[in-house]
């Protein structure tokens, strides 16, 4: 059995144009964030190819990856929409454990 | 409400993936799963980083000797583009355009298959040109476990899309299958999120040293 809730309007026809428009605008934002991801990826590859020192390259690479992942999560995976509170809790809890695991393994394994 | 109810583009709800209770549960449960996947991949990344370039003697190839940027770049572009095409598919899902959603999902599957082809070539190349295998060194074990696990996710994602497309090929869109398509596309984006860290941490940082 399925329950219906919320979002369906009593008179969807009134909403139709507005919704189409909103969806189109959102799609445009997605294409923009895609272009940014490509751009960030290009910077990352060019930086590695141009052979800078690793203590300079590593933080920048991680920063670029971080920005790209945020774009992916908040735009492509819609975390910027409302109703994603529990989602953020799950994901950030996972990310916190991830960080601890990585720091731990890198410092205590093979020493 | 009847899950098989027919809609038109004007009566189709704004968030069809979350209109039914089942859809809402799927959505929440799937994100919980993705939180768990984050931890899973973190342990694999941590293992890889701890074991990177740990080889028994200097006859073994290291990360810098093997990795080739052009190949990684092509794979990155393929997966990144496939992420955009699955966004397009969900855009058409929300506009109640089943045909276009199918088309964009098929393009996504095509790009994913191309990615997989390059990855198989890559692994095959490492094994034959560098004797870099799963059991040749700690570095090999760490590398194939991490990148291979991601590759397995790609395989599962592709299988998921293909099964959904076949299973629903004549059904059209309704509140029963909209959450299914939506969740599969979330999974596909997550695969791309993991790849962003793989190309950065494994390949780019591996090339620098």
Boltz contact constraints between the chains, C-beta under 6 A:
constraints:
  - contact:
      token1: [A, 2]
      token2: [B, 1]
      max_distance: 6.0
  - contact:
      token1: [A, 2]
      token2: [B, 3]
      max_distance: 6.0
  - contact:
      token1: [A, 2]
      token2: [B, 20]
      max_distance: 6.0
  - contact:
      token1: [A, 2]
      token2: [B, 21]
      max_distance: 6.0
  - contact:
      token1: [A, 2]
      token2: [B, 22]
      max_distance: 6.0
  - contact:
      token1: [A, 3]
      token2: [B, 21]
      max_distance: 6.0
  - contact:
      token1: [A, 4]
      token2: [B, 1]
      max_distance: 6.0
  - contact:
      token1: [A, 7]
      token2: [B, 13]
      max_distance: 6.0
  - contact:
      token1: [A, 7]
      token2: [B, 14]
      max_distance: 6.0
  - contact:
      token1: [A, 7]
      token2: [B, 15]
      max_distance: 6.0
  - contact:
      token1: [A, 8]
      token2: [B, 13]
      max_distance: 6.0
  - contact:
      token1: [A, 12]
      token2: [B, 10]
      max_distance: 6.0
  - contact:
      token1: [A, 12]
      token2: [B, 11]
      max_distance: 6.0
  - contact:
      token1: [A, 13]
      token2: [B, 10]
      max_distance: 6.0
  - contact:
      token1: [A, 16]
      token2: [B, 10]
      max_distance: 6.0
  - contact:
      token1: [A, 19]
      token2: [B, 14]
      max_distance: 6.0
  - contact:
      token1: [A, 23]
      token2: [B, 94]
      max_distance: 6.0
  - contact:
      token1: [A, 27]
      token2: [B, 91]
      max_distance: 6.0
  - contact:
      token1: [A, 30]
      token2: [B, 87]
      max_distance: 6.0
  - contact:
      token1: [A, 34]
      token2: [B, 84]
      max_distance: 6.0
  - contact:
      token1: [A, 37]
      token2: [B, 80]
      max_distance: 6.0
  - contact:
      token1: [A, 41]
      token2: [B, 76]
      max_distance: 6.0
  - contact:
      token1: [A, 44]
      token2: [B, 204]
      max_distance: 6.0
  - contact:
      token1: [A, 45]
      token2: [B, 73]
      max_distance: 6.0
  - contact:
      token1: [A, 48]
      token2: [B, 204]
      max_distance: 6.0
  - contact:
      token1: [A, 48]
      token2: [B, 207]
      max_distance: 6.0
  - contact:
      token1: [A, 48]
      token2: [B, 208]
      max_distance: 6.0
  - contact:
      token1: [A, 54]
      token2: [B, 208]
      max_distance: 6.0
  - contact:
      token1: [A, 54]
      token2: [B, 209]
      max_distance: 6.0
  - contact:
      token1: [A, 57]
      token2: [B, 208]
      max_distance: 6.0
  - contact:
      token1: [A, 61]
      token2: [B, 200]
      max_distance: 6.0
  - contact:
      token1: [A, 61]
      token2: [B, 204]
      max_distance: 6.0
  - contact:
      token1: [A, 65]
      token2: [B, 196]
      max_distance: 6.0
  - contact:
      token1: [A, 65]
      token2: [B, 200]
      max_distance: 6.0
  - contact:
      token1: [A, 68]
      token2: [B, 196]
      max_distance: 6.0
  - contact:
      token1: [A, 69]
      token2: [B, 193]
      max_distance: 6.0
  - contact:
      token1: [A, 69]
      token2: [B, 196]
      max_distance: 6.0
  - contact:
      token1: [A, 72]
      token2: [B, 193]
      max_distance: 6.0
  - contact:
      token1: [A, 76]
      token2: [B, 83]
      max_distance: 6.0
  - contact:
      token1: [A, 76]
      token2: [B, 87]
      max_distance: 6.0
  - contact:
      token1: [A, 76]
      token2: [B, 189]
      max_distance: 6.0
  - contact:
      token1: [A, 77]
      token2: [B, 186]
      max_distance: 6.0
  - contact:
      token1: [A, 77]
      token2: [B, 189]
      max_distance: 6.0
  - contact:
      token1: [A, 87]
      token2: [B, 31]
      max_distance: 6.0
  - contact:
      token1: [A, 90]
      token2: [B, 31]
      max_distance: 6.0
  - contact:
      token1: [A, 90]
      token2: [B, 32]
      max_distance: 6.0
  - contact:
      token1: [A, 90]
      token2: [B, 35]
      max_distance: 6.0
  - contact:
      token1: [A, 91]
      token2: [B, 35]
      max_distance: 6.0
  - contact:
      token1: [A, 93]
      token2: [B, 35]
      max_distance: 6.0
  - contact:
      token1: [A, 94]
      token2: [B, 35]
      max_distance: 6.0
  - contact:
      token1: [A, 94]
      token2: [B, 38]
      max_distance: 6.0
  - contact:
      token1: [A, 94]
      token2: [B, 39]
      max_distance: 6.0
  - contact:
      token1: [A, 95]
      token2: [B, 38]
      max_distance: 6.0
  - contact:
      token1: [A, 97]
      token2: [B, 39]
      max_distance: 6.0
  - contact:
      token1: [A, 98]
      token2: [B, 38]
      max_distance: 6.0
  - contact:
      token1: [A, 98]
      token2: [B, 39]
      max_distance: 6.0
  - contact:
      token1: [A, 98]
      token2: [B, 42]
      max_distance: 6.0
  - contact:
      token1: [A, 101]
      token2: [B, 42]
      max_distance: 6.0
  - contact:
      token1: [A, 101]
      token2: [B, 43]
      max_distance: 6.0
  - contact:
      token1: [A, 101]
      token2: [B, 46]
      max_distance: 6.0
  - contact:
      token1: [A, 102]
      token2: [B, 42]
      max_distance: 6.0
  - contact:
      token1: [A, 102]
      token2: [B, 45]
      max_distance: 6.0
  - contact:
      token1: [A, 102]
      token2: [B, 46]
      max_distance: 6.0
  - contact:
      token1: [A, 105]
      token2: [B, 46]
      max_distance: 6.0
  - contact:
      token1: [A, 105]
      token2: [B, 50]
      max_distance: 6.0
  - contact:
      token1: [A, 106]
      token2: [B, 49]
      max_distance: 6.0
  - contact:
      token1: [A, 106]
      token2: [B, 50]
      max_distance: 6.0
  - contact:
      token1: [A, 109]
      token2: [B, 50]
      max_distance: 6.0
  - contact:
      token1: [A, 110]
      token2: [B, 50]
      max_distance: 6.0
